[in-house]
Amino acid sequence: MAAAVGYALTQPWYVAFGVLETIGLGLALPFLIVAFSPRARRFLPKPGAWMLKLKEILAFPVYGTAVWLMYVLVQQTGATGAAAVLMGLVLIAFAAWLYNEVCLSEGRSRHWGVGISALAAAGAFALVFLVDDGGASRHRLPIRRAAFNGSPSAKRKFDALRAEGRPVFIDFTAAWCITCKVNERIALADPTVIKAFADHGIAALKADWTRQDGAITRMLEANGRAGVPLYLYYRPTVSGSASPPVILPQLLTATSVLNELGEN
């Protein structure tokens, strides 16, 4: 739904209202059919032990999500922050286990158990203060992209590049954006694309929206987007005349990038 929601957020209120209402209707439609059509209930599986197994199986996608979010956290905070969060998860798991063990008990064991469980949970949240972005590791692609955050200094650098007549490619990305990572591996790390960037003297800039920087948000909105990925290509200026940027597709391939660069 990302594309539909992103489109809705950039449209007038009545268009956004229609898109979001349609999404809501689509999500609710199965429940409405079952609620108003007794015959449809015959197609529902009968409750039983399989529900417990399904619940257990569905836990694994949640574990996978936790792994992905931990990867994003490492990009922002480094090993120290990741270790603090992992320790916090251990404390939360211990607190939940201990509370489940003593919640039906009586006497001192229940009071001690609940108290220790609360202390463990409090300790987990206290570890948040150890998370710092000072040790963030930087993943570099073969195409080296200078940071571009929309600040006045970055804007002056961009204007200077355009004044020289150089083509500019701006990659709006984020550490948590799966589509961005796939595009980087498939298209932007392709040897032919790297060579084309070098041959054309293209200045590559990276606008990192991982922390949803306000200046980058405004640049996204100015180009009709509510989120990443966004790829802008400014062609070389001719006789001082600046043309608007070319907006590349959200799903990149090496061929689509080369087509915009005039290689194909």
C-alpha positions as CSV (number, residue, x, y, z in Angstrom):
1,M,0.0,0.0,0.0
2,A,3.0,2.3,0.2
3,A,2.5,3.7,-3.3
4,A,-1.2,4.3,-2.8
5,V,-0.7,6.0,0.6
6,G,2.2,8.1,-0.8
7,Y,0.0,9.2,-3.7
8,A,-2.9,10.0,-1.4
9,L,-0.7,12.2,0.9
10,T,0.3,14.4,-2.0
11,Q,-3.2,15.0,-3.4
12,P,-6.1,17.3,-2.4
13,W,-8.1,16.3,0.6
14,Y,-11.0,14.8,-1.4
15,V,-8.7,12.6,-3.5
16,A,-6.7,11.5,-0.4
17,F,-10.1,10.8,1.4
18,G,-11.2,8.6,-1.5
19,V,-8.0,6.6,-1.7
20,L,-7.8,6.0,2.0
21,E,-11.5,5.0,2.2
22,T,-11.0,2.6,-0.7
23,I,-8.0,1.0,1.2
24,G,-10.2,0.7,4.3
25,L,-13.0,-0.9,2.4
26,G,-10.7,-3.4,0.8
27,L,-9.2,-4.4,4.2
28,A,-12.7,-4.7,5.8
29,L,-14.3,-6.5,2.8
30,P,-13.7,-10.1,4.0
31,F,-15.1,-9.3,7.4
32,L,-18.2,-7.7,5.9
33,I,-18.8,-10.6,3.6
34,V,-18.6,-13.1,6.5
35,A,-20.8,-10.9,8.7
36,F,-23.6,-10.3,6.2
37,S,-23.6,-13.7,4.4
38,P,-24.1,-16.8,6.5
39,R,-23.3,-19.0,3.5
40,A,-19.8,-17.5,3.3
41,R,-19.1,-18.8,6.8
42,R,-19.1,-22.3,5.5
43,F,-15.8,-21.5,3.8
44,L,-14.1,-20.6,7.0
45,P,-11.9,-23.3,8.5
46,K,-13.1,-24.9,11.7
47,P,-11.3,-23.8,14.9
48,G,-9.0,-26.4,16.4
49,A,-5.4,-27.2,17.4
50,W,-4.2,-25.9,14.0
51,M,-4.8,-22.4,15.3
52,L,-2.1,-22.8,17.9
53,K,0.3,-24.1,15.3
54,L,-0.4,-21.2,13.0
55,K,0.2,-18.8,15.9
56,E,3.6,-20.4,16.5
57,I,4.5,-20.3,12.8
58,L,3.5,-16.6,12.4
59,A,6.0,-15.8,15.2
60,F,8.9,-16.4,12.7
61,P,8.0,-13.5,10.4
62,V,8.0,-11.3,13.5
63,Y,11.4,-12.6,14.4
64,G,12.6,-11.8,10.9
65,T,11.2,-8.3,11.3
66,A,13.2,-7.9,14.5
67,V,16.4,-9.0,12.7
68,W,15.7,-6.4,10.0
69,L,15.1,-3.6,12.5
70,M,18.3,-4.6,14.3
71,Y,20.2,-4.2,11.0
72,V,18.7,-0.7,10.7
73,L,19.7,0.1,14.3
74,V,23.3,-1.0,13.7
75,Q,23.4,1.5,10.8
76,Q,22.4,4.3,13.1
77,T,24.0,3.5,16.4
78,G,26.8,1.0,15.9
79,A,27.6,-2.1,17.9
80,T,27.1,-0.4,21.4
81,G,23.6,0.7,20.7
82,A,22.7,-2.7,19.2
83,A,24.1,-4.5,22.2
84,A,22.1,-2.3,24.6
85,V,18.9,-3.0,22.7
86,L,19.5,-6.7,22.6
87,M,20.1,-6.7,26.4
88,G,16.9,-4.8,26.8
89,L,15.0,-7.5,24.8
90,V,16.5,-10.1,27.1
91,L,15.4,-8.2,30.2
92,I,11.8,-7.8,28.8
93,A,11.7,-11.5,28.0
94,F,12.8,-12.3,31.5
95,A,10.3,-9.9,33.0
96,A,7.4,-11.5,31.0
97,W,8.5,-15.0,31.9
98,L,8.8,-14.3,35.6
99,Y,5.5,-12.5,35.7
100,N,3.8,-15.4,34.0
101,E,5.3,-17.8,36.5
102,V,4.2,-15.9,39.7
103,C,1.0,-14.1,38.6
104,L,-1.2,-16.9,40.0
105,S,0.9,-17.5,43.1
106,E,0.1,-16.3,46.5
107,G,2.1,-14.7,49.3
108,R,5.6,-13.4,49.2
109,S,6.6,-15.3,46.1
110,R,4.1,-13.4,44.1
111,H,5.1,-10.0,45.4
112,W,8.8,-10.7,45.0
113,G,8.3,-12.0,41.5
114,V,6.2,-9.1,40.3
115,G,8.7,-6.6,41.9
116,I,11.7,-8.2,40.2
117,S,9.7,-8.4,36.9
118,A,9.0,-4.7,37.1
119,L,12.7,-3.9,37.9
120,A,13.8,-5.9,34.9
121,A,11.3,-4.1,32.6
122,A,12.5,-0.7,34.0
123,G,16.1,-1.7,33.4
124,A,15.3,-2.6,29.8
125,F,13.9,0.9,29.2
126,A,16.9,2.5,31.0
127,L,19.2,0.9,28.5
128,V,17.7,3.2,25.8
129,F,19.9,6.0,27.2
130,L,23.0,4.0,26.2
131,V,22.0,4.1,22.6
132,D,24.0,6.7,20.7
133,D,24.5,7.4,17.0
134,G,28.2,8.2,17.4
135,G,29.4,4.8,16.4
136,A,27.2,4.3,13.3
137,S,28.9,2.4,10.6
138,R,28.7,3.6,7.0
139,H,27.9,1.2,4.2
140,R,29.5,2.4,1.0
141,L,28.4,1.5,-2.4
142,P,30.8,1.4,-5.4
143,I,29.2,4.7,-6.5
144,R,30.4,7.1,-3.9
145,R,27.8,9.5,-3.0
146,A,28.4,12.7,-1.1
147,A,26.0,13.5,1.7
148,F,23.2,15.9,0.8
149,N,20.8,17.0,3.5
150,G,19.2,20.1,2.2
151,S,21.2,22.4,4.5
152,P,22.4,25.8,3.2
153,S,25.9,24.4,2.7
154,A,24.7,21.4,0.8
155,K,22.5,23.6,-1.3
156,R,25.4,25.9,-2.2
157,K,27.4,22.8,-3.2
158,F,24.6,21.6,-5.4
159,D,24.2,25.0,-7.0
160,A,28.0,25.1,-7.7
161,L,27.8,21.7,-9.4
162,R,24.9,22.9,-11.6
163,A,26.7,26.2,-12.3
164,E,29.6,24.1,-13.7
165,G,27.2,22.4,-16.0
166,R,27.7,19.0,-14.4
167,P,25.0,16.4,-14.3
168,V,23.8,15.5,-10.8
169,F,22.2,12.3,-9.4
170,I,20.4,12.5,-6.0
171,D,19.5,9.3,-4.2
172,F,16.9,9.8,-1.5
173,T,17.2,6.7,0.6
174,A,16.9,5.4,4.2
175,A,18.5,2.5,6.2
176,W,15.1,0.9,6.8
177,C,13.9,1.1,3.2
178,I,14.0,-2.4,1.7
179,T,13.2,-1.1,-1.8
180,C,16.2,1.3,-1.6
181,K,18.5,-1.5,-0.6
182,V,17.3,-3.7,-3.5
183,N,17.8,-0.9,-6.0
184,E,21.3,-0.3,-4.7
185,R,22.3,-3.9,-5.2
186,I,20.6,-4.5,-8.5
187,A,21.1,-1.1,-10.3
188,L,23.4,1.3,-8.6
189,A,26.1,-1.3,-7.9
190,D,26.0,-2.6,-11.5
191,P,29.5,-2.2,-13.1
192,T,28.0,-0.7,-16.3
193,V,26.1,1.9,-14.2
194,I,29.3,2.7,-12.2
195,K,31.2,3.2,-15.5
196,A,28.5,5.4,-17.0
197,F,28.6,7.7,-13.9
198,A,32.3,8.0,-14.2
199,D,32.3,8.5,-18.0
200,H,29.6,11.3,-17.8
201,G,31.2,12.9,-14.7
202,I,28.0,12.6,-12.8
203,A,28.1,14.0,-9.3
204,A,26.3,11.5,-7.0
205,L,24.6,12.8,-3.9
206,K,22.9,10.8,-1.1
207,A,20.0,12.3,0.9
208,D,19.6,10.0,3.9
209,W,16.0,10.1,5.2
210,T,16.6,7.4,7.9
211,R,15.9,10.0,10.7
212,Q,13.3,11.8,8.5
213,D,15.3,15.0,8.2
214,G,12.9,18.0,7.8
215,A,14.8,19.5,4.9
216,I,14.8,16.2,3.0
217,T,11.1,15.8,3.7
218,R,10.4,19.1,2.1
219,M,12.4,18.1,-1.0
220,L,10.5,14.9,-1.2
221,E,7.2,16.8,-1.0
222,A,8.4,19.3,-3.6
223,N,8.7,16.4,-6.0
224,G,5.3,14.8,-5.2
225,R,6.6,12.1,-2.9
226,A,5.7,11.3,0.7
227,G,8.6,8.9,1.3
228,V,11.6,7.1,-0.2
229,P,12.9,5.9,-2.6
230,L,13.2,8.9,-4.9
231,Y,15.8,9.3,-7.6
232,L,16.4,12.6,-9.3
233,Y,18.7,13.1,-12.3
234,Y,19.7,16.6,-13.4
235,R,21.0,16.5,-16.9
236,P,24.0,18.7,-17.9
237,T,23.1,22.3,-18.3
238,V,23.3,23.8,-21.8
239,S,24.0,27.6,-22.3
240,G,23.1,28.3,-18.7
241,S,19.5,27.0,-19.1
242,A,18.6,24.7,-16.2
243,S,15.9,22.0,-16.8
244,P,13.8,20.3,-14.2
245,P,15.1,16.9,-12.9
246,V,14.1,13.6,-14.4
247,I,12.4,11.4,-11.8
248,L,13.5,7.8,-12.2
249,P,11.1,4.9,-11.3
250,Q,10.9,3.7,-7.7
251,L,12.0,0.2,-8.9
252,L,15.4,0.6,-10.7
253,T,17.2,-1.7,-13.0
254,A,20.6,-1.1,-14.6
255,T,18.9,-0.7,-18.0
256,S,16.5,2.0,-16.7
257,V,19.3,4.0,-15.2
258,L,21.4,3.7,-18.4
259,N,18.5,4.8,-20.5
260,E,18.2,8.0,-18.6
261,L,21.9,8.6,-18.9
262,G,21.7,8.1,-22.6
263,E,23.8,5.0,-22.7
264,N,21.2,2.9,-24.4
